[in-house]
Amino acid sequence: MRLDVPEKIMREVETADRRYGDFTSSHEGYGVLAEEVAELLEVIRLNDAESIIDEACQCAAVATRLAASMLNEATRERSGCAS
């Protein structure tokens, strides 16, 4: 059964949160996001629709996790962000 896109993204977020927790900084989140975007570009070049959906959802999940991590004051401080 194929999941709808928002549900697929939230499952990715929940799995990664359980496994890794918050990003320690915005820089860590960016590194993970850059890796996912590179993987998305690879499957776009292959014209593989299902893989594009999967990788796009993974990119969205990482961006969601990064935004959520930035709500943590310690993560903001480690990222050099002003309060």
VENDA-V362919 format. One line per field, one symbol per residue. ss: DSSP state (~ for helix, > for strand, _ for the rest). Layout:
ss: ???
This chain:
ss: ____~~~~~~~~~~~~~~~~_____~~~~~~~~~~~~~~~~~~~~~__~~~~~~~~~~~~~~~~~~~~~___~~~~~~_____
